Each structure stands twice: as structure tokens, then as C-alpha cells.
Amino acid sequence: MERDLDWFHDLDAEHRSWISLIAHAGIAQCAEWMRTGSAPVDVTSTVFGAAPRGLTRHVTLHQTVAMVRTTIEVIEQHALHLFGPADVEDVRRELSSYAREVAFATADVYARAAESRGQWDARMEALVVDAVVRGEPEEVIRSRAAALGWEADGTVVVVVGAAPAGPTGGDGGVVDDVRRRARAAGLSTLTSVQLERLVVLLGGVDALHDAGGAVVDAFGPGAVVIGPGVDHIAHAHRSARAALAALRAAAGWSAAPRPVLADDLLVERSLAGDGHARRALVDGVHTRLSESDATLHTTLTTFLETGGSVEAAARRLFVHPNTVRYRLRKVREVTGLDPLDPRGAYTLRVGLTLGGLLASPSERVRPSL
């Protein structure tokens, strides 16, 4: 092996000794089998049984196959010298049969190891997602994600919704479905089914809507919410917090798209008692307008109080309707919300109301034409 297998030299002394032990066990088992003329009882336990389970993490299946091939070749070379010419064909036939048994045993060992690692990975994946949802310390999330080999760059988002009812393959089938869809979109993913809820972490996200749309069909009926993007999985609890709060409040907007951004449900979240959403809505509407231009705040308030009529607002403000239209366009530029759109107008109205409630007397905007 030292002569023919280049990778053998790269292993440490402990792993080389285990491989030597396996090779000697294989030779001994082959000799015993040929001596007694009986088939091997259990090659898996007699040849590989002495090696630790962790060896499969350091020696690949390809390397193990090369090791087995080398060992069989050595056995064959020496066995042919021990038997006469008349027995050569029988020896080769028996060695071929023994090699087949060892090959099956090798496949069985690595299949069991892969299954065990898969189960461990599934449990660890669920723990990572649970840590994110519970808002555990960032170092805990970071270390557990690293143990799973999470290396996604770019934005990370959390997508939540109902788990599909009666999924084929149970929770594992749901997770596999999400993983397959995310991989097709070039995204990294960690997924967990938590009772009736499906939580998906997506990494390498460029566009939030596109990322959510890639996995939305893996969810059950009802709202599917995309949390805000964060720069690292260690900060994903912020995205999860917003997404879960939005999912609880999503029933307040029956016409919400699927998927919907958590930030598009700031009104419903605020009404449901989400303090983070209330603060974000006030900052995004009331504060921005107050800091930008008092006339925008006054014009928007008047426009909303007159039932969304440009002409009525212009008459109350004693300005031309085009002036009102111009100011409303400026409101859209400042807040990102369109007062002429029913949903935008609703969000702006609640933002102004909350801003007035939370502002101190010195911060309240005085009417200005």
C-alpha cells in the first residue's frame, strides 16, 4: 500500500495502523475460508468490525476500494504459489467469490456510515433552525452552522409558512423537496419542520422575492412570508423574528401575495402588537416625512383626510391640484409608498397615526401649507 497508494502516506499513523489491521483481518479471513472450504460467515464484522466507525470520515470509499483491490491482488499472488497448477482455476474462482463478498461488505459499511451521518446532519440542521427561531446567541448559531458545513456567501433570509399536510416521506420528504428546489435556484438551505410550521433558511440570496418564489411551492396552504435579508447566518434570528411575526399577522391582509415580504406587513404586525414593526413603520413614514419637508407631511395628511381626493386636498390647502400631485410624488420618493395606491395609502395613514401617538410634543409636525 505504501508503494502503490499515494494517499496512504498522507494519513496519520493511527489511521494507517487501522487500515493495516483491516488488511490483515481480510487476509486471515480469506485464509480461514480457503482452509475450511466454507463461505465467509460475516465479512462485514470479521474484516471491518475492529475499525472505528469514524474511520469512514478520514478514508473515502474510493480509497477503501483501492485498498481492498490491493489486498486481494496480494492474496492472489501469494495463493497461486501455494497451490499446484491443477488448482489455479479453483483458487482464482474462490478468490473472486471472496472479493465479491468483501466488496459488498465495503458498500454496506459506507452505506451505514452515510445513513448515520445523514441522520446526524438532519438533527443538527433542525437544531440550527431552532436556534435561529429561538434567537439563541450568535456564536451558538455560528458554530452549529459551521458543523454542518454552511459556507453560503451573501444575503441570508428566513422563509416561513405552513408545512404541507401529509407529505410523502414525512418531514424528511419535505426537507428534501425544499433542498431540491433551493439547489435548482443556486441557493443554500437549512430546513426544519416544526409541528405544523415549515421554516427555511436560504443563503446566497440576491433578490428576496426570487428566493422566496423558488421554494414557495414546498409549503402548505396559507401565507408564506419572507423575512428581511441579513448579512450572515449568525444574524438570521432577526429575519426569523420578523418573518414569524408577519406570519402571525398575515391574516389581517387577505389579499397579500404569496410569498409576501415581512416588511410589507408592517401595518398588520403593528396592529398585532409587534413593537419592532411599529418602530419601523414610524421611522419609515412619520420620521422620514418630518425630517424631509413639513409640507409633505401636511399635504399627505390632508390628502388622506379628504378621502384620497387630490382636488379636495388642493382646495383645503389653497394650492393648485398639480402642487398636491407633485408633493405626493415626493412622498413616494421619500417613503417608498405610493399614496395613490390603496395599500400604500393605508400603510401611510397608519404610519402617520402611530407617529403622532409616539412622538413627543416637540417632535410633532405643525401644519404647513
C-alpha positions as CSV (number, residue, x, y, z in Angstrom):
1,M,0.0,0.0,0.0
2,E,2.8,2.4,0.8
3,R,4.3,1.7,-2.6
4,D,1.1,1.8,-4.7
5,L,-1.3,4.1,-2.9
6,D,-0.2,7.8,-2.9
7,W,-2.8,8.8,-0.4
8,F,-1.7,6.3,2.2
9,H,1.3,8.4,3.1
10,D,-1.0,11.4,3.9
11,L,-2.8,9.6,6.6
12,D,-1.6,9.8,10.2
13,A,0.0,6.9,12.0
14,E,-3.3,5.9,13.8
15,H,-5.3,5.7,10.6
16,R,-2.6,3.8,8.8
17,S,-2.5,1.3,11.6
18,W,-6.2,0.8,11.4
19,I,-6.0,0.2,7.6
20,S,-3.2,-2.4,8.2
21,L,-5.4,-4.1,10.8
22,I,-8.3,-4.3,8.3
23,A,-6.0,-5.7,5.6
24,H,-4.6,-8.3,7.9
25,A,-8.1,-9.3,9.1
26,G,-9.1,-9.7,5.4
27,I,-6.1,-11.9,4.7
28,A,-6.8,-14.0,7.8
29,Q,-10.5,-14.4,6.9
30,C,-9.6,-15.4,3.4
31,A,-7.1,-18.0,4.6
32,E,-9.5,-19.5,7.0
33,W,-12.2,-19.7,4.4
34,M,-10.0,-21.4,1.9
35,R,-8.6,-23.7,4.5
36,T,-12.0,-24.9,5.7
37,G,-13.7,-24.6,2.3
38,S,-16.7,-22.8,3.8
39,A,-18.1,-19.5,2.8
40,P,-17.3,-16.4,4.9
41,V,-19.8,-16.1,7.7
42,D,-19.9,-12.3,8.1
43,V,-17.2,-10.3,6.2
44,T,-18.6,-7.0,7.5
45,S,-17.9,-7.8,11.1
46,T,-14.8,-10.0,10.7
47,V,-12.9,-7.7,8.4
48,F,-14.2,-4.3,9.2
49,G,-15.6,-4.8,12.7
50,A,-12.4,-3.9,14.5
51,A,-12.1,-0.5,12.9
52,P,-13.7,2.6,14.5
53,R,-16.8,4.0,12.8
54,G,-15.1,7.4,12.4
55,L,-12.6,5.9,10.0
56,T,-15.0,6.4,7.1
57,R,-14.7,10.1,7.7
58,H,-11.0,10.0,7.0
59,V,-10.8,7.3,4.3
60,T,-13.1,7.7,1.4
61,L,-15.0,4.9,-0.4
62,H,-12.7,5.3,-3.4
63,Q,-9.6,4.9,-1.2
64,T,-11.1,1.8,0.6
65,V,-11.9,0.2,-2.8
66,A,-8.3,0.8,-3.8
67,M,-7.1,-0.7,-0.5
68,V,-9.3,-3.8,-1.0
69,R,-8.2,-4.3,-4.6
70,T,-4.5,-4.1,-3.5
71,T,-5.1,-6.6,-0.7
72,I,-6.9,-9.1,-2.9
73,E,-4.1,-8.8,-5.5
74,V,-1.5,-9.6,-2.8
75,I,-3.6,-12.5,-1.6
76,E,-3.9,-13.8,-5.2
77,Q,-0.2,-13.5,-5.9
78,H,0.8,-15.5,-2.8
79,A,-2.0,-18.0,-3.0
80,L,-1.1,-19.1,-6.5
81,H,2.4,-20.1,-5.3
82,L,0.9,-22.3,-2.6
83,F,-1.2,-24.4,-4.9
84,G,-0.4,-26.6,-7.8
85,P,-1.2,-25.8,-11.5
86,A,-4.3,-28.1,-11.3
87,D,-5.8,-25.9,-8.5
88,V,-5.1,-22.5,-10.0
89,E,-8.5,-22.0,-11.6
90,D,-10.3,-23.1,-8.4
91,V,-8.2,-20.7,-6.4
92,R,-9.0,-17.8,-8.7
93,R,-12.7,-18.7,-8.6
94,E,-12.7,-18.8,-4.8
95,L,-10.8,-15.6,-4.6
96,S,-13.2,-13.9,-7.0
97,S,-16.1,-15.0,-4.8
98,Y,-14.3,-13.8,-1.6
99,A,-13.5,-10.4,-3.3
100,R,-17.2,-10.0,-4.1
101,E,-18.1,-10.6,-0.5
102,V,-15.6,-8.0,0.6
103,A,-16.9,-5.6,-2.0
104,F,-20.5,-6.0,-0.7
105,A,-19.2,-5.6,2.9
106,T,-17.4,-2.4,1.9
107,A,-20.5,-1.0,0.3
108,D,-22.5,-1.9,3.4
109,V,-20.1,-0.2,5.8
110,Y,-20.1,3.0,3.8
111,A,-23.9,2.9,3.3
112,R,-24.4,2.6,7.1
113,A,-21.9,5.4,7.7
114,A,-23.7,7.6,5.2
115,E,-27.1,6.9,6.7
116,S,-25.7,7.6,10.2
117,R,-24.2,10.9,9.0
118,G,-27.4,11.8,7.3
119,Q,-29.4,11.3,10.5
120,W,-26.9,13.3,12.4
121,D,-26.9,16.1,9.9
122,A,-30.7,16.1,9.9
123,R,-30.8,16.5,13.7
124,M,-28.1,19.2,13.6
125,E,-29.9,21.0,10.8
126,A,-33.1,21.1,12.9
127,L,-31.1,22.4,15.9
128,V,-29.6,25.2,13.8
129,V,-33.0,26.3,12.6
130,D,-34.4,26.0,16.1
131,A,-31.5,28.2,17.4
132,V,-32.3,30.8,14.8
133,V,-36.0,30.8,15.6
134,R,-35.4,31.0,19.4
135,G,-32.9,33.8,18.9
136,E,-30.0,32.0,20.7
137,P,-26.6,33.7,20.9
138,E,-25.0,34.3,17.6
139,E,-21.9,32.2,18.5
140,V,-24.2,29.2,19.1
141,I,-25.8,29.6,15.7
142,R,-22.4,30.2,14.0
143,S,-20.7,27.1,15.5
144,R,-23.6,24.8,14.7
145,A,-23.9,26.1,11.2
146,A,-20.2,25.6,10.7
147,A,-20.5,22.0,11.9
148,L,-22.9,21.4,9.1
149,G,-20.5,22.9,6.6
150,W,-22.6,26.1,5.9
151,E,-20.4,28.3,3.7
152,A,-23.0,30.4,1.9
153,D,-22.0,33.9,1.0
154,G,-24.3,36.9,0.5
155,T,-27.6,37.6,2.0
156,V,-29.5,35.2,4.3
157,V,-33.2,35.2,4.7
158,V,-35.8,33.1,6.6
159,V,-39.0,32.0,4.9
160,V,-41.8,30.6,7.0
161,G,-45.2,29.2,6.3
162,A,-47.4,26.2,6.9
163,A,-45.9,22.7,6.4
164,P,-47.6,20.7,3.7
165,A,-50.3,18.3,5.1
166,G,-49.5,14.6,4.8
167,P,-46.2,14.9,2.9
168,T,-44.8,12.0,1.1
169,G,-41.8,10.7,3.1
170,G,-42.7,12.6,6.2
171,D,-40.6,15.5,7.4
172,G,-37.6,14.2,5.6
173,G,-39.6,14.3,2.3
174,V,-40.4,18.0,2.9
175,V,-36.8,18.9,3.7
176,D,-35.6,17.1,0.6
177,D,-38.2,18.9,-1.5
178,V,-37.1,22.3,-0.2
179,R,-33.4,21.4,-0.7
180,R,-34.0,20.3,-4.3
181,R,-35.9,23.5,-5.1
182,A,-33.3,25.7,-3.5
183,R,-30.4,23.9,-5.2
184,A,-32.1,24.4,-8.6
185,A,-32.1,28.2,-7.8
186,G,-28.5,28.2,-6.7
187,L,-29.3,28.7,-3.1
188,S,-28.0,27.1,0.1
189,T,-30.6,26.0,2.6
190,L,-31.3,24.7,6.1
191,T,-34.8,23.5,6.7
192,S,-36.9,22.3,9.6
193,V,-40.5,21.2,10.1
194,Q,-41.7,22.4,13.5
195,L,-45.0,20.8,14.1
196,E,-47.4,22.5,11.6
197,R,-44.8,25.1,10.6
198,L,-42.1,25.0,7.9
199,V,-39.0,27.2,8.5
200,V,-36.5,27.6,5.7
201,L,-33.2,29.4,5.8
202,L,-31.8,30.5,2.4
203,G,-28.3,31.6,1.8
204,G,-26.7,33.3,-1.2
205,V,-29.8,35.3,-1.9
206,D,-29.7,38.1,-4.5
207,A,-33.4,39.1,-4.6
208,L,-35.8,38.3,-1.7
209,H,-38.9,37.7,-3.9
210,D,-37.0,35.4,-6.2
211,A,-35.6,33.4,-3.3
212,G,-39.0,33.0,-1.7
213,G,-40.6,32.1,-5.0
214,A,-38.1,29.4,-5.5
215,V,-39.3,27.4,-2.5
216,V,-42.9,28.7,-2.1
217,D,-44.5,25.6,-3.7
218,A,-42.9,23.4,-1.0
219,F,-45.1,25.0,1.7
220,G,-48.7,24.1,2.6
221,P,-51.7,26.3,2.0
222,G,-51.8,29.8,3.5
223,A,-49.4,32.7,3.8
224,V,-45.7,32.3,3.1
225,V,-43.6,35.1,4.5
226,I,-40.0,36.2,3.6
227,G,-38.1,37.8,6.4
228,P,-35.7,40.7,5.8
229,G,-32.3,39.9,4.5
230,V,-29.3,39.8,6.8
231,D,-25.6,39.6,6.1
232,H,-24.7,36.3,7.9
233,I,-26.5,33.2,9.3
234,A,-25.4,34.3,12.8
235,H,-27.8,37.3,12.4
236,A,-30.6,35.2,10.9
237,H,-32.7,35.4,14.1
238,R,-33.6,38.9,13.1
239,S,-35.0,37.7,9.8
240,A,-36.8,34.9,11.6
241,R,-38.3,37.2,14.2
242,A,-39.8,39.5,11.6
243,A,-41.0,36.6,9.4
244,L,-42.8,34.8,12.2
245,A,-44.4,38.0,13.5
246,A,-45.6,38.7,9.9
247,L,-46.9,35.1,9.6
248,R,-49.0,35.5,12.7
249,A,-50.4,38.8,11.4
250,A,-50.8,37.8,7.7
251,A,-54.5,37.0,8.2
252,G,-55.1,40.8,8.5
253,W,-54.3,41.2,4.8
254,S,-56.5,38.7,2.9
255,A,-55.1,39.9,-0.5
256,A,-51.5,39.5,0.5
257,P,-49.4,38.0,-2.3
258,R,-47.7,34.6,-1.8
259,P,-45.0,34.9,-0.9
260,V,-45.1,38.2,0.9
261,L,-42.3,40.2,2.4
262,A,-42.4,40.7,6.2
263,D,-41.8,44.4,5.6
264,D,-44.9,44.6,3.5
265,L,-46.9,43.5,6.6
266,L,-45.7,46.3,8.9
267,V,-49.3,47.6,9.4
268,E,-50.7,44.2,10.4
269,R,-47.7,43.5,12.6
270,S,-48.1,46.8,14.3
271,L,-51.8,46.3,14.9
272,A,-50.9,42.8,16.3
273,G,-48.6,44.4,18.9
274,D,-45.2,43.9,17.2
275,G,-43.1,46.7,18.6
276,H,-40.3,46.3,16.1
277,A,-42.8,46.7,13.2
278,R,-44.3,49.7,14.9
279,R,-41.0,51.4,15.2
280,A,-40.0,50.6,11.7
281,L,-43.3,51.9,10.3
282,V,-43.0,55.2,12.3
283,D,-39.4,55.6,11.1
284,G,-40.2,54.8,7.5
285,V,-43.2,57.2,7.3
286,H,-43.6,59.8,10.0
287,T,-39.9,60.4,10.8
288,R,-38.8,60.5,7.2
289,L,-41.5,62.9,6.2
290,S,-40.9,65.1,9.2
291,E,-37.2,65.2,8.5
292,S,-37.7,65.8,4.8
293,D,-40.2,68.6,4.4
294,A,-43.1,69.7,6.6
295,T,-45.3,70.4,3.6
296,L,-45.1,66.8,2.5
297,H,-46.4,65.7,5.9
298,T,-49.2,68.2,5.8
299,T,-50.2,67.5,2.2
300,L,-50.3,63.7,2.8
301,T,-52.3,64.1,6.0
302,T,-54.8,66.4,4.2
303,F,-55.0,64.1,1.2
304,L,-55.8,61.1,3.4
305,E,-58.3,63.0,5.5
306,T,-60.2,64.1,2.3
307,G,-60.7,60.6,1.2
308,G,-57.8,60.5,-1.2
309,S,-59.1,63.3,-3.4
310,V,-56.4,65.4,-5.0
311,E,-58.8,68.2,-5.8
312,A,-60.3,68.3,-2.3
313,A,-56.9,68.3,-0.7
314,A,-55.9,71.2,-3.0
315,R,-58.9,73.2,-2.0
316,R,-58.3,72.7,1.7
317,L,-54.6,73.6,1.3
318,F,-55.3,76.6,-1.1
319,V,-52.9,75.3,-3.7
320,H,-53.2,74.0,-7.2
321,P,-54.0,70.3,-7.7
322,N,-50.8,69.8,-9.6
323,T,-48.9,71.0,-6.5
324,V,-50.6,68.3,-4.5
325,R,-49.7,65.7,-7.1
326,Y,-46.1,66.9,-7.1
327,R,-45.9,66.6,-3.3
328,L,-47.5,63.2,-3.3
329,R,-44.8,62.0,-5.8
330,K,-42.2,63.4,-3.4
331,V,-43.9,61.4,-0.6
332,R,-43.5,58.2,-2.7
333,E,-39.8,59.0,-3.3
334,V,-39.2,59.7,0.4
335,T,-41.1,56.7,1.9
336,G,-41.2,54.2,-1.0
337,L,-45.0,54.1,-0.6
338,D,-47.5,55.4,-3.2
339,P,-50.3,57.5,-1.6
340,L,-52.4,56.9,-4.8
341,D,-52.3,53.2,-4.3
342,P,-54.9,51.9,-1.8
343,R,-52.4,49.7,0.0
344,G,-49.8,52.4,0.1
345,A,-52.3,55.0,1.4
346,Y,-53.4,52.6,4.1
347,T,-49.8,52.0,5.2
348,L,-49.0,55.7,5.2
349,R,-52.1,56.5,7.2
350,V,-51.2,54.0,10.0
351,G,-47.6,55.2,9.9
352,L,-48.7,58.8,10.4
353,T,-51.1,57.8,13.2
354,L,-48.5,55.8,15.1
355,G,-46.0,58.6,14.6
356,G,-48.4,61.1,16.1
357,L,-49.0,58.8,19.1
358,L,-45.4,58.0,19.8
359,A,-43.9,61.5,19.1
360,S,-43.1,63.8,21.9
361,P,-44.8,67.3,21.8
362,S,-41.6,68.8,20.5
363,E,-41.4,66.3,17.7
364,R,-45.0,66.7,16.4
365,V,-45.3,68.3,13.0
366,R,-47.1,71.6,12.8
367,P,-49.4,72.0,9.8
368,S,-47.7,73.8,6.9
369,L,-49.0,74.8,3.5
